[in-house]
């Protein structure tokens, strides 16, 4: 396919509103054009899109897929998880984009402009109009299916030009062609939902707070109420499929920010127990070893040590038809500065 045609076909249509659901998500806008229901919006930010209502509920979709973020993490400290493997969500995928009339309205102006050359335009007319294999944009099947096209991850490039198959037709209720990689299925939707998951930041509470002492065990814990499962549901309403990816916290890893330190436990990994990460310090515990924490062996001098706390999240999914499975674990962490002082002794 000529590069020019790929650009004409792909760039203006990166994100489609499609048939929308009312979702509880942060207000935003998205690139959209030539949608199945004829609505259009345009912006430079390819995130959830829609018209917000006074209560914060919006009708939202992005990239041919509708995302329900109502059970996602929220707040200023949230961020995306990073896979613990080399796996990444799809860079591009295929989903319904046009009715027959909409595909005609999209292609005929391109052919009329003759910007892609007579030979290419003739091949396109042959494919979509003259019966090889489609006739008159499949208008006789207007209520029986949709034209599918590629969509692209909002972080492109790279990956935006890897889905280059021409528009293809899929009847309602039929699976997409087997040779089309990343055509939306519940499994692909789960991977797209994974990329939308946001989890809370991981600044731990320390005791002593702010400043600790050399060789003094420092207790560390997190507010368990903030670390509960979060989920995102991705769906394609026009074909009735969906999948939900759920992330659950399983452990906290502490990196003291210096080799001159010991962690509790020695691995630095604090398992989540009964929904709690670590244990708050209280009076009377000074002679106990903290279940989660750190002991610095050297002063930070005039500076501080960058302690990093990272949560590992297990991620699994369920989808239409009772399917489901596991996705790679994800991590999200934050760094905080810890001042470590020498213990001062007074000689009399």
C-alpha positions in Angstrom: 0.0 0.0 0.0 1.5 3.4 -0.9 2.7 5.4 2.1 0.5 8.4 1.0 -2.6 6.2 1.0 -1.7 4.8 4.5 -1.5 8.4 5.8 -4.8 9.4 4.2 -6.4 6.4 5.5 -5.0 6.4 9.0 -4.0 9.8 10.3 -7.4 11.6 10.3 -9.2 8.6 11.8 -7.0 7.6 14.8 -9.8 7.8 17.4 -13.5 7.2 16.9 -16.3 8.0 19.2 -18.5 5.0 18.1 -21.5 4.0 20.1 -20.9 5.6 23.5 -21.6 4.6 27.1 -22.0 6.9 30.1 -18.9 6.4 32.1 -17.5 7.9 35.3 -14.1 9.2 34.1 -12.1 12.4 34.2 -13.4 14.8 31.6 -11.2 15.0 28.5 -11.3 15.1 24.7 -10.0 12.9 21.9 -9.3 12.8 18.3 -12.3 11.5 16.4 -13.8 11.5 12.9 -16.2 9.6 10.7 -17.7 7.6 13.5 -20.3 4.9 13.3 -23.0 7.3 14.7 -21.8 10.3 12.8 -20.5 12.3 15.8 -17.1 14.0 15.6 -14.8 15.7 18.0 -11.2 17.0 17.5 -8.4 17.6 20.0 -4.7 17.0 20.3 -5.1 14.7 23.4 -6.0 11.1 22.5 -7.6 10.1 25.7 -11.2 9.4 26.8 -13.6 11.7 25.0 -17.1 12.9 25.3 -19.5 15.6 26.6 -19.3 16.0 30.3 -22.3 16.5 32.5 -22.5 18.5 35.8 -21.9 15.4 37.9 -18.8 14.4 36.0 -20.3 11.6 34.0 -19.4 11.6 30.3 -20.2 9.6 27.3 -16.7 8.4 26.4 -14.7 6.3 23.9 -11.3 6.3 22.3 -9.8 4.4 19.4 -12.9 2.4 18.5 -13.0 1.1 22.0 -15.1 2.4 25.0 -13.3 2.5 28.3 -15.1 2.5 31.6 -12.7 4.0 34.2 -15.2 4.3 37.0 -13.3 1.6 39.1 -9.8 2.8 38.2 -7.4 4.5 40.5 -7.8 8.2 41.0 -6.1 11.2 42.5 -3.0 13.2 41.8 -0.5 10.4 42.6 -1.8 7.7 40.3 0.1 6.4 37.3 0.3 3.5 34.9 1.8 0.1 35.8 4.9 -1.1 34.0 4.9 -4.7 32.9 7.5 -6.9 34.7 8.2 -8.6 31.4 8.9 -7.4 27.9 5.2 -7.7 27.0 3.5 -4.5 25.9 -0.2 -3.8 25.0 -1.0 -3.7 21.2 0.4 -0.8 19.3 -2.5 -0.9 16.9 -5.6 -3.0 16.4 -8.7 -3.4 14.2 -12.2 -2.6 15.2 -15.5 -1.5 13.5 -15.3 2.0 12.1 -17.7 2.6 9.3 -21.2 1.8 8.0 -21.4 1.4 4.2 -22.5 5.0 3.7 -19.7 6.3 5.9 -17.0 4.3 4.1 -18.4 5.7 0.8 -18.4 9.2 2.2 -14.8 8.7 3.3 -13.3 7.2 0.1 -15.1 8.9 -2.7 -13.6 12.4 -2.0 -10.1 10.8 -2.0 -10.8 9.3 -5.3 -12.2 12.5 -6.7 -9.1 14.4 -5.7 -6.9 12.0 -7.7 -4.2 12.6 -5.1 -3.3 8.9 -4.9 -3.1 8.2 -8.6 -5.5 6.7 -11.1 -4.2 3.2 -10.8 -4.6 3.1 -7.0 -8.0 4.7 -7.2 -9.1 2.1 -9.8 -7.9 -0.7 -7.6 -9.9 0.7 -4.7 -13.1 1.1 -6.7 -12.6 -2.5 -7.9 -12.4 -3.7 -4.4 -15.2 -1.8 -2.7 -17.6 -0.9 -5.5 -17.3 -3.3 -8.5 -17.5 -6.6 -6.7 -13.9 -7.8 -6.2 -14.8 -8.8 -3.6 -17.3 -6.1 -2.4 -20.2 -4.5 -4.3 -21.3 -0.8 -3.8 -19.6 -0.7 -0.3 -21.9 -3.6 0.9 -24.9 -1.3 1.1 -27.2 -4.3 0.7 -25.8 -5.5 4.1 -26.0 -2.1 5.9 -27.9 -3.6 8.9 -25.8 -6.8 9.0 -22.3 -5.6 9.8 -19.6 -3.0 9.7 -16.4 -2.0 7.9 -13.4 -2.6 10.1 -10.2 -0.5 10.1 -7.0 -0.1 12.1 -6.7 2.1 15.1 -3.4 3.2 16.7 -2.1 3.5 20.3 -2.0 7.1 21.5 1.8 6.8 22.2 2.7 6.2 18.5 5.3 6.1 17.0 6.5 3.4 17.0 3.8 0.9 15.9 1.3 3.3 14.3 2.0 1.9 10.7 2.1 -1.8 11.6 -1.7 -2.3 10.9 -1.9 -1.7 7.2 -4.6 -4.1 6.0 -7.3 -2.4 3.9 -10.8 -1.9 5.2 -12.6 -5.3 5.5 -16.2 -6.2 6.2 -17.4 -8.3 9.2 -21.0 -9.5 9.6 -22.5 -8.9 13.1 -21.9 -12.0 15.2 -19.1 -13.3 13.1 -15.5 -13.3 14.3 -13.0 -11.2 12.3 -10.8 -13.0 9.7 -8.3 -15.4 11.4 -5.4 -13.8 9.5 -6.0 -10.3 11.0 -3.7 -9.9 14.0 -5.0 -7.8 16.9 -8.6 -7.6 15.6 -10.6 -6.8 18.7 -11.7 -9.8 20.8 -12.2 -10.0 24.5 -8.5 -11.0 24.9 -7.3 -7.9 22.9 -9.7 -5.7 24.8 -8.2 -7.0 28.0 -4.7 -5.9 26.8 -6.0 -2.5 25.9 -7.7 -2.2 29.3 -4.4 -3.1 30.9 -2.8 0.0 29.3 -5.5 2.2 30.9 -5.1 1.0 34.5 -3.9 3.6 36.9 -2.8 2.8 40.4 -2.0 5.0 43.5 1.4 6.3 44.2 3.6 4.6 46.8 5.0 7.2 49.2 5.4 5.2 52.4 4.9 6.4 55.9 8.1 6.2 58.0 8.7 6.2 61.7 10.8 8.1 62.6 9.3 10.5 60.1 11.4 12.9 58.0 14.7 12.2 59.7 16.0 8.9 61.0 19.2 7.9 62.7 22.1 5.6 61.8 21.5 2.0 63.0 18.0 2.8 64.1 15.3 0.5 62.6 12.8 2.6 60.6 9.3 1.3 60.3 7.6 1.6 56.9 3.9 1.1 56.0 1.2 2.2 53.5 -2.4 3.1 54.0 -4.1 -0.2 53.1 -7.3 1.7 52.2 -5.6 3.2 49.2 -4.3 -0.2 47.9 -7.3 -2.1 46.9 -8.0 -3.7 43.5 -8.7 -1.4 40.6 -10.1 -2.2 37.2 -10.9 -0.9 33.7 -13.4 -2.3 31.3 -12.9 -2.0 27.6 -15.8 -2.7 25.2 -17.0 -2.4 21.6 -20.7 -1.9 22.1 -21.7 -2.1 18.4 -20.6 -5.8 18.4 -21.3 -6.6 22.0 -18.0 -7.6 23.4 -16.1 -6.5 26.5 -13.3 -7.4 28.9 -12.3 -6.2 32.3 -8.7 -6.0 33.5 -8.2 -6.0 37.3 -5.1 -5.1 39.1 -4.6 -6.3 42.7 -1.6 -5.3 44.9 0.5 -8.2 46.2 3.8 -6.8 47.6 5.8 -3.7 48.3 9.6 -3.6 47.5 11.8 -1.1 49.4 15.0 0.2 47.8 16.8 2.3 50.5 18.7 4.3 47.9 22.1 3.3 49.2 24.1 0.1 49.7 24.8 1.2 53.2 21.5 -0.1 54.5 19.6 -3.2 55.5 15.9 -3.9 54.8 13.2 -5.7 56.7 12.7 -8.3 55.5 16.2 -8.9 54.1 14.8 -9.2 50.6 13.2 -5.7 50.8 9.9 -7.2 49.7 7.0 -6.7 52.1 4.2 -9.0 51.4 0.6 -7.7 51.7 -1.1 -9.4 54.6 -4.8 -9.1 55.2 -5.0 -6.0 53.0 -2.2 -4.3 55.0 1.3 -3.3 53.8 3.7 -3.2 56.6 2.6 -2.2 60.2 2.2 1.3 61.7 4.7 2.1 64.4 3.3 2.7 67.9 4.7 3.3 71.4 5.9 0.1 72.9 7.3 -1.3 69.6 10.8 0.2 69.9 12.3 -3.2 70.8 10.7 -5.0 68.0 11.9 -5.6 64.5 9.7 -3.9 62.0 7.9 -6.3 59.6 8.6 -3.8 56.8 11.3 -1.2 57.0 14.9 -0.2 56.6 18.0 0.5 58.8 20.6 2.9 57.4 24.2 2.1 58.4 25.7 5.5 57.4 24.7 9.1 57.6 23.4 10.9 54.5 25.6 13.8 55.4 24.3 17.1 54.2 21.9 15.4 51.8 19.4 12.5 51.8 18.9 9.0 50.4 16.3 8.4 47.7 14.2 5.7 49.1 12.1 4.1 46.4 8.9 2.1 47.2 7.4 0.0 44.5 4.2 -1.9 44.5 3.8 -5.1 42.4 0.3 -5.6 41.1 -1.1 -8.9 39.8 -3.4 -8.4 36.8 -6.0 -10.7 35.5 -9.0 -10.4 33.1 -12.4 -11.7 32.4 -14.4 -11.1 29.2 -17.5 -11.8 27.2 -18.3 -15.5 26.9 -16.7 -16.4 30.2 -13.2 -16.2 28.9 -10.3 -14.8 31.0 -6.8 -15.3 32.2 -3.7 -13.6 33.6 -1.7 -10.7 32.2 1.8 -9.8 33.2 2.4 -8.4 36.6 2.8 -4.6 36.7 4.8 -2.3 39.0 4.4 1.3 40.0 6.7 3.2 42.4 7.7 6.5 43.8 10.8 8.0 45.4 11.1 10.0 48.6 14.1 11.6 50.3 15.2 10.3 53.7 17.6 12.2 55.9 19.8 10.0 58.0 21.8 11.5 60.9 24.4 10.2 63.2 23.2 9.6 66.8 24.8 12.3 68.9 26.3 11.2 72.3 26.9 13.7 75.1 30.0 13.1 77.3 29.9 14.4 80.9 
